[in-house]
Amino acid sequence: MPRRDDVMVEDHLRKLAGHLRGPAGLKADLLTEARHGLLDAGEAYRADGLPAAEAERRAVTEFGSPAQLLPAWQAELAMSALRTLSLRVLAVASVLVAGGDLTWRGSSWSAGPRPPGGYLRLSESVSVLWLVTLALAAAGLLLVRVAARSAGSGPAALVRLVGSGLAGSLMLGVPAGAALFAWSIVLWDAALTWPPMIIGASLAGAGYLWLGRALRGWVLAVR
């Protein structure tokens, strides 16, 4: 609980919190660090003989206004959101790319007639989209590391660009993958009872939801 003479500090932190968007954990860490800094500064001014209200006011003023603090904090939140999204993409896409063929191997329909040309093109497109997504996720992780060590807006702008490309590739890849699965069921009724297909679909669905949460965090952080 804040002391009565810390009300100005808490009001300032609420204003900052109201404008920040991004990973909740990092947002809480930033605000906690800011609170400690503000309270320590207020204590120092009180020790120098200033009245409590004036000490708090000076601490808040010198700490910085939302306009001064939010750009750097929001950039940090955006980098954290991109890191989370990239790591999840690497995990999910690696499984999908590596295990996609396993869902078909040994199936009763795999030795039958070739599927339509449109189906084959869609299947190839899904593979290409996920490979591109993998590459963008790897680039995102690298850029986040570089941006964390660099000053200026250049790396941050590049992080935003790569993150937007990664988000776009997901928005194409996920519906394309779902469409491919739906088309497979239309072509082969036995796919609904084929255990590898059931397992693969369940894992893909869970992975898509996991990615969706990270994608939402990224969009909020850069909006």
Secondary structure, DSSP 4 states (H G I P E B T S, - for coil): ---GGGHHHHHHHHHHHHH--S-HHHHHHHHHHHHHHHHHHHHHHHHTT--HHHHHHHHHHHH--HHHHHHHHHHHHHHHHHHHHHHHHHHHHHHHHHHTGGGTTT-TTTTSSPPPHHHHHHHHHHHHHHHHHHHHHHHHHHHHHHHHT--SSHHHHHHHHHHHHHHHHHHHHHHHHHHHHHHHHHH-GGGGG-HHHHHHHHHHHHHHHHHHHHHHHHHHHH-
